[in-house]
């Protein structure tokens, strides 16, 4: 059935006409105005015309259903709410209209994403995700973006200021994750994997920047163990840290048959990628990460030059 430009909410669908508070993040414009309250089982489309949305209860995408979030939409989550995906989620921002998901009250947190035995691969593109705090979960991966027996692709996005028990930004179990051209920064884990933790999964990380992520126990950046297929190329790891002294990346497996790790910038000691700005982490022209990625033409930058390491290299790197 063709998706209609309507949100279908099986449990609740409210509209409100009161002013939202202003959010004064120095990296983002202040936002105010009327909002649309949503909760419950949802499918169809969320559109900019009804944005911003206030998520007052869990959003559930049931098996066999699809929810598409279109460019320019802003979702603000009440404390302890989350998105649970059993079907398909498409967060479809673009260069001109990014999508924003964050806490409604800037002093509180929400519970993030749970992809659980999802029917189809889900997509997150041109999206800002922040303010998640996921506590320990004995059943599913306790991560801000938790992916269990599911497939997810993330591109052109900034995932920042989130925390979780394991995997401050993302956690995988028996799943598939593809990430390219993203900034993953300022996330933290109570135990392992300040940015990402991956177990028994297929993971591809190409042209991302992992900055200032932290884990209390081990691996401030990306922890991969019992892997199925792993490809890690052209990424920048900078200022990640952990109490154990493993700051950036750890791959735990004796089998390297399906393992590619090359042309990454792991900053140690006084090494510095030399960013042009403090938030988006674009590269200054004197950066050692310029033209330092995989020289294969398939990885060339959008302008035809050799791949720049980090979030803005490669054929899809012209996103900010």
C-alpha positions in Angstrom: 0.0 0.0 0.0 1.4 3.4 -0.9 2.5 5.4 2.1 0.2 8.3 2.7 1.4 11.7 3.9 -0.4 11.0 7.2 0.8 9.5 10.5 -1.3 6.6 11.7 -1.2 6.1 15.4 -3.0 3.1 16.7 -2.9 4.1 20.4 -2.6 7.9 20.6 -2.5 10.9 18.2 -2.8 14.3 19.7 -2.1 17.9 18.5 -1.2 20.7 20.8 -1.1 24.4 20.3 1.1 25.6 23.1 4.6 27.0 22.9 7.6 24.8 23.2 10.6 25.9 25.3 13.6 27.3 23.4 16.7 25.1 23.1 19.9 27.1 23.1 22.6 24.6 22.0 25.4 26.7 20.6 25.7 24.4 17.6 22.0 24.5 16.7 19.3 27.2 16.2 16.8 27.8 18.9 13.4 26.1 18.3 10.0 27.2 19.5 6.4 26.9 18.4 3.5 24.6 18.4 4.1 20.8 18.5 2.3 17.6 17.6 2.1 15.0 20.4 2.5 11.3 19.3 2.7 7.9 20.9 2.0 4.3 20.3 1.9 2.1 17.2 2.8 4.2 14.2 3.3 3.8 10.4 3.0 5.9 7.3 4.9 9.2 7.2 5.9 12.0 9.5 6.2 15.3 7.6 7.7 18.7 8.2 4.3 20.4 8.0 3.3 18.8 11.4 6.7 19.2 13.0 8.0 19.6 15.7 6.7 16.4 17.3 6.6 15.7 21.0 6.9 12.0 21.7 5.0 11.5 24.9 5.2 7.7 24.9 7.0 4.9 23.2 6.7 4.8 19.4 6.3 1.2 18.1 6.7 0.2 14.5 5.0 -3.2 14.3 6.1 -6.1 12.2 5.0 -5.6 8.6 4.7 -1.8 9.0 7.0 1.0 7.8 7.5 4.5 9.3 9.2 7.1 7.2 10.4 10.3 8.8 10.9 13.0 6.1 13.4 15.8 5.8 13.0 18.7 8.2 11.2 16.8 10.9 12.1 17.4 14.5 11.2 14.9 17.2 11.5 15.7 20.9 11.2 12.8 23.3 9.8 12.9 26.8 11.8 11.3 29.5 12.2 7.5 29.2 10.5 7.2 25.8 12.0 5.3 22.9 11.5 4.0 19.4 11.0 0.2 19.1 11.3 -1.2 15.5 9.9 -4.6 14.6 9.1 -3.5 11.1 11.0 -0.9 9.0 12.2 2.6 9.9 13.3 5.1 7.3 14.7 8.4 8.6 15.2 10.2 5.3 16.8 13.6 5.8 18.7 15.4 3.0 21.4 18.0 2.5 18.9 20.9 2.8 16.6 19.4 5.4 18.2 17.5 8.2 16.2 15.6 10.9 16.6 16.1 14.6 15.9 13.6 17.4 16.6 14.7 21.0 15.1 15.1 24.5 12.1 17.4 24.9 13.5 18.7 28.2 17.2 19.5 27.8 17.9 18.5 31.4 16.5 14.9 30.9 17.1 12.0 28.7 15.2 9.5 26.5 15.8 5.7 25.9 16.8 5.7 22.2 16.2 3.0 19.6 15.6 -0.7 19.8 15.7 -2.6 16.5 14.4 -6.1 17.5 14.1 -8.8 14.8 13.2 -6.2 12.3 11.4 -7.3 9.1 13.5 -5.2 6.7 16.7 -3.1 6.8 16.3 0.3 8.4 18.0 3.5 7.3 19.1 6.7 9.1 20.3 9.5 6.9 21.1 13.2 7.6 20.0 13.0 11.2 21.2 14.5 14.5 20.7 12.1 17.5 21.4 13.2 21.1 20.4 13.1 24.7 19.9 9.3 25.0 20.6 7.5 28.2 20.1 3.7 28.0 20.5 1.8 31.3 21.4 -1.8 31.7 19.1 -4.3 29.9 19.4 -8.0 30.5 17.4 -9.0 27.4 18.6 -6.7 24.6 21.8 -4.9 23.8 21.9 -2.0 26.4 23.0 0.7 23.9 21.6 4.1 22.8 20.9 2.6 19.4 20.3 -1.1 20.1 20.3 -3.5 17.1 19.3 -7.1 17.7 18.8 -9.6 14.9 18.3 -6.7 12.6 20.0 -4.6 9.8 20.7 -0.9 9.9 22.5 1.7 7.7 23.5 5.1 9.0 24.9 7.9 6.8 25.5 11.6 6.9 24.5 11.9 10.6 25.9 13.2 13.9 25.4 11.0 16.9 26.5 12.8 20.1 26.0 13.3 23.8 24.5 9.9 24.4 25.3 7.3 27.1 24.5 3.6 27.7 25.7 0.6 29.7 27.5 -0.9 26.6 27.9 0.9 23.3 27.4 4.6 24.1 26.2 5.3 20.6 25.4 1.9 19.0 25.3 -1.7 20.0 24.9 -4.8 17.8 24.1 -8.5 18.4 23.7 -10.9 15.6 23.0 -8.0 13.3 24.4 -6.0 10.3 25.5 -2.4 10.5 26.8 -0.2 7.7 28.1 3.3 8.6 29.6 5.9 6.3 30.2 9.6 6.5 29.1 10.1 10.1 30.4 12.0 13.1 30.1 10.0 16.4 31.3 12.1 19.2 31.0 12.7 23.0 29.2 9.4 23.8 30.1 7.3 26.8 29.6 3.7 28.0 29.4 2.6 31.6 31.3 -0.5 30.8 32.5 -1.2 27.2 32.6 0.5 23.8 32.2 4.3 24.3 31.0 4.6 20.7 30.2 1.2 19.4 30.1 -2.4 20.7 29.5 -5.2 18.2 29.0 -8.9 19.0 28.5 -11.8 16.5 27.7 -9.3 13.8 28.6 -8.0 10.4 29.9 -4.4 10.6 31.2 -2.0 8.0 32.7 1.4 9.0 33.9 3.6 6.2 34.8 7.3 6.4 33.5 8.1 9.9 35.0 10.3 12.6 35.0 8.9 16.2 35.8 11.8 18.6 35.9 12.1 22.3 34.0 9.0 23.1 34.7 7.3 26.5 34.1 4.0 28.3 34.6 3.4 32.0 36.1 0.0 31.5 37.5 -0.7 28.1 37.7 0.7 24.5 36.6 4.3 24.2 35.8 4.0 20.5 34.8 0.8 18.8 34.9 -2.7 20.3 34.3 -5.7 18.0 34.2 -9.3 19.3 33.2 -12.6 17.9 32.8 -10.9 14.5 31.2 -12.3 11.3 32.5 -9.9 8.7 34.3 -6.7 9.5 35.5 -3.8 7.3 37.0 -0.7 8.9 38.5 1.8 6.5 39.3 5.6 6.2 38.0 6.5 9.7 39.5 9.0 12.1 39.8 8.1 15.8 40.7 11.0 18.0 40.6 11.8 21.7 38.6 8.6 22.6 39.5 7.2 25.9 38.9 4.5 28.5 40.1 3.6 31.9 41.9 0.5 30.7 44.1 2.5 28.2 42.5 1.1 25.1 41.3 4.4 23.6 40.2 3.9 20.0 39.6 0.4 18.7 39.8 -3.3 19.6 39.1 -6.3 17.5 38.7 -9.6 19.4 39.0 -12.6 17.2 41.6 -15.2 16.2 40.1 -15.4 12.7 41.1 -12.7 10.2 39.5 -14.4 7.2 36.7 -11.8 6.9 38.6 -8.9 8.3 39.7 -5.7 6.6 41.2 -2.8 8.7 43.2 -0.3 6.8 43.9 3.4 6.1 42.5 4.5 9.5 43.9 7.4 11.5 44.4 6.3 15.1 45.6 9.4 16.9 48.1 8.5 19.7 50.3 10.8 21.7 50.7 14.2 20.1 49.0 13.1 16.8 46.3 15.6 15.7 44.0 15.4 12.6 43.7 19.2 12.7 40.0 19.9 12.5 38.8 23.2 11.0 35.9 23.5 13.4 34.9 22.1 16.9 31.6 20.5 16.2 31.3 19.1 12.7 35.0 18.2 12.7 35.8 19.1 9.1 39.5 18.9 8.1 41.8 21.9 7.8 43.7 22.0 4.6 47.0 21.1 6.4 45.5 18.0 8.0 47.5 14.8 7.8 44.2 13.0 7.0 43.8 14.8 3.7 44.3 12.4 0.8 45.3 9.7 3.3 42.5 7.2 2.8 42.3 4.1 0.6 43.8 5.2 -2.8 41.5 2.8 -4.8 39.4 4.9 -7.1 36.2 3.4 -5.7 36.9 5.5 -2.5 37.8 8.7 -4.3 36.3 11.9 -2.9 33.4 13.5 -4.6 35.8 15.9 -6.4 37.8 13.0 -7.8 40.8 13.3 -5.5 42.2 10.6 -3.2 40.0 9.7 -0.2 40.2 12.0 2.8 40.0 10.1 6.0 37.1 10.9 8.3 33.4 11.9 7.9 33.8 14.0 4.8 35.9 11.7 2.6 34.7 9.4 -0.2 32.2 9.8 -2.9 29.4 10.8 -0.5 31.5 13.0 1.7 30.1 16.4 0.5 27.3 16.4 3.1 28.2 19.5 5.2 
